[in-house]
């Protein structure tokens, strides 16, 4: 990955600014190629909400700095769910010329002239076709109550199969969004006894996430309880982890105690897992039980120094620095103090050092900066950091956050190295930032050097 820093958690869990996120989400309607869709948060979400559903990222960051992890969805279109579906007189619907012609019309953007009544009796067939599914989704948003009832009658008996179909799952999701409370309840009843297998299935997990967002709390609670005893299996699964995240987001903590309890003693290990790190962050954001939440944080603090250097654990550590209590921040800062220069040169830990500078109090910040610039004249920590592919970002953060007194010392030290730094790939970043912040002094420096 060269000089690029992995700053954003896999497909976006932590709110770390990164305008170059690669996560995709199909706009408007669902039914793009496999691996995309409402919740293509995978790092998907994981790597979501299958989606992302979950936590957007905004803001700016340094050019070329980070890479997002991408995890392949690993499945092609599931074409075989209704392969033997027979139309009237035993004609296979996939060879039906009328059906083919109708789908061609839909494909060529003439969908507006058709209504749901035009495919009455064939809703399920069309739900498993890319263009048919999109047509049904569009119509369900604005159709009459009568049309919705008619479509629902056809969909409900086949809901379980549609939930795991690459295109059919979006029709089910659309009903959860736009159906009546009673229709939502009936659809959710189809999840009973199926929560674990659906949570582990690529498309089924998206349906469950949507259901957890919209159904009544009591029904939600009953369904989620089916995952009791299977929490860790789901967390480690590329699909199931999104369901656990959604449970934490959408169900009150007092009703999912079994999920939080499953993490006890496992927090550090989960924090270093590509999916587990997201789940732990959701707990930190949504856990309303003070005692349970504190147990999770305490385990993070215990391992903060190790987690700071981990590919995934660094995001969890940053999360506590950003949103934790001041005494929790102080505990993390005390663990990295004395090792700032070496941690700043570390691909992952350098992100944590930046957050320490950003969220520590004035005294803590001054202590950390003093560690870099406050020693003898022979001290070359600053030059080492300015030339380093990762530490140069820490220096840029110091330029933003240091005290007035430290700023004077910094400017003087940087001026001495300005010309030399321009010869280094990463030193150029410092010079550019320096000139941006202190243009006049920088120009004066160059004149005197010349």
JOZIDA-V130436 format. One record per pair of residues at least 12 apart in sequence whose C-alpha atoms are under 8 Angstrom apart, sorted by the first residue. I is the first residue (numbers start at 0). GAP is how many residues later the second one is. Records with the same first field share a line. If there is no record, write none. Layout:
I = GAP ; GAP
This chain:
0 = 66
2 = 61 ; 62 ; 386 ; 387
3 = 60 ; 61 ; 62 ; 63
4 = 60 ; 61 ; 62 ; 342 ; 343 ; 385
5 = 59 ; 60 ; 61 ; 62 ; 305 ; 341 ; 342
6 = 58 ; 59 ; 60 ; 61 ; 341 ; 344
7 = 13 ; 58 ; 59 ; 60 ; 307
8 = 59 ; 60 ; 269 ; 303 ; 306
9 = 32 ; 33 ; 36 ; 37 ; 58 ; 59 ; 60 ; 264
10 = 12 ; 30 ; 31 ; 32 ; 33 ; 34 ; 35 ; 36 ; 37 ; 40 ; 41 ; 57 ; 58 ; 59
11 = 29 ; 31 ; 33 ; 35 ; 36 ; 40 ; 42 ; 43 ; 44 ; 45
12 = 32 ; 35 ; 39 ; 41 ; 42 ; 43 ; 265 ; 268
13 = 41 ; 43 ; 264 ; 267 ; 301 ; 305
14 = 40 ; 41 ; 42 ; 43
15 = 41 ; 42 ; 43
16 = 40 ; 41 ; 42 ; 43 ; 44
17 = 39 ; 40 ; 41 ; 42 ; 43 ; 48
18 = 38 ; 39 ; 40 ; 41 ; 42
20 = 46 ; 47
21 = 46
22 = 17 ; 18 ; 19 ; 20 ; 21
23 = 12 ; 13 ; 16 ; 17
24 = 12 ; 13 ; 14 ; 15 ; 16
25 = 12 ; 14
28 = 105 ; 108 ; 109
29 = 104 ; 107 ; 137 ; 140
30 = 99 ; 100 ; 102 ; 103 ; 135 ; 136 ; 139
31 = 98
32 = 44
33 = 39 ; 41 ; 42 ; 43 ; 132
34 = 37 ; 38 ; 39 ; 40
37 = 12 ; 13
38 = 12 ; 13 ; 14 ; 167
39 = 12
40 = 12
41 = 28 ; 29 ; 31
42 = 26 ; 27 ; 28
43 = 26 ; 27 ; 29
44 = 197
45 = 192 ; 193 ; 195 ; 196 ; 229 ; 232
46 = 22 ; 23 ; 24 ; 191 ; 228
47 = 194
48 = 193
49 = 155 ; 156 ; 189 ; 192
50 = 191
53 = 192
72 = 129
76 = 89
77 = 87 ; 88
78 = 49
80 = 80 ; 84
81 = 43
92 = 32
102 = 28 ; 29
105 = 25 ; 26 ; 29
106 = 24
110 = 24
114 = 24
115 = 20 ; 23 ; 31 ; 35
116 = 30
119 = 30 ; 31
120 = 33
122 = 28 ; 31 ; 32
123 = 30 ; 31 ; 34 ; 44
126 = 35 ; 40 ; 41 ; 44
127 = 34 ; 37 ; 38 ; 39 ; 40
128 = 38 ; 39
129 = 37
132 = 34 ; 35 ; 37 ; 38
135 = 35
136 = 33 ; 34 ; 37
139 = 34 ; 35 ; 38
140 = 33 ; 37
147 = 31
151 = 31
155 = 30 ; 31
158 = 13 ; 28 ; 31
159 = 30 ; 31
162 = 40 ; 41 ; 44
163 = 34 ; 37 ; 38 ; 39 ; 40
164 = 38 ; 39
165 = 37
168 = 34 ; 35 ; 37 ; 38
169 = 37
171 = 35
172 = 33 ; 34 ; 37 ; 38
175 = 34 ; 35 ; 38 ; 39
176 = 33 ; 37
180 = 34
183 = 27 ; 30 ; 31
184 = 30 ; 31 ; 34
187 = 23 ; 27 ; 31
190 = 17 ; 32
191 = 31
192 = 33
194 = 13 ; 28 ; 29 ; 31 ; 32
195 = 30 ; 31 ; 34
198 = 35 ; 40 ; 41 ; 44
199 = 34 ; 37 ; 38 ; 39 ; 40
200 = 38 ; 39
201 = 37
204 = 34 ; 35 ; 37 ; 38
205 = 37
207 = 35
208 = 33 ; 34 ; 37
211 = 34 ; 35 ; 38 ; 39
212 = 33 ; 37
216 = 34
219 = 31
220 = 30 ; 34 ; 35
223 = 23 ; 32
224 = 31
227 = 30 ; 31
230 = 13 ; 28 ; 31
231 = 30 ; 31
234 = 40 ; 41 ; 44
235 = 37 ; 39 ; 40
236 = 38
237 = 37
240 = 34 ; 35 ; 38
243 = 35
244 = 33 ; 34 ; 37
247 = 34 ; 35 ; 38 ; 39
248 = 33 ; 37
251 = 36
252 = 33 ; 34 ; 35 ; 36
253 = 35
259 = 23 ; 32
260 = 31
262 = 33
263 = 31 ; 32
264 = 34
266 = 13 ; 29 ; 32 ; 33
267 = 31 ; 32 ; 35 ; 39 ; 45
270 = 36 ; 41 ; 42 ; 45
271 = 35 ; 38 ; 39 ; 40 ; 41
272 = 39 ; 40
273 = 38
276 = 35 ; 36 ; 38 ; 39
279 = 36
280 = 35 ; 38
283 = 12 ; 13 ; 36
296 = 23
299 = 16 ; 17
300 = 27 ; 30 ; 31
303 = 13 ; 28 ; 31
304 = 27 ; 30 ; 31
307 = 40 ; 41 ; 44
308 = 34 ; 37 ; 38 ; 39 ; 40
309 = 38 ; 39
310 = 37
313 = 34 ; 35 ; 37 ; 38
316 = 35
317 = 33 ; 34 ; 37
320 = 34 ; 35 ; 38
321 = 33 ; 37
328 = 27 ; 30 ; 31
329 = 30 ; 34
332 = 23 ; 27 ; 31
335 = 17
336 = 31
337 = 30 ; 33
339 = 13 ; 28 ; 31 ; 32
340 = 31 ; 40 ; 44 ; 50
343 = 41 ; 46 ; 47 ; 50
344 = 40 ; 43 ; 44 ; 45 ; 46
345 = 44 ; 45
346 = 43
349 = 40 ; 41 ; 43 ; 44
350 = 43
352 = 41
353 = 39 ; 40 ; 43
356 = 40 ; 41 ; 44
357 = 39 ; 43
364 = 36 ; 37
365 = 36 ; 37
368 = 29 ; 33 ; 37
369 = 36
372 = 36 ; 37
381 = 13
382 = 34
385 = 35 ; 40 ; 41 ; 44
386 = 34 ; 37 ; 38 ; 39 ; 40
387 = 38 ; 39
388 = 37
391 = 34 ; 35 ; 37 ; 38
392 = 37
394 = 35
395 = 34 ; 37 ; 38
398 = 35
414 = 27 ; 30
417 = 13
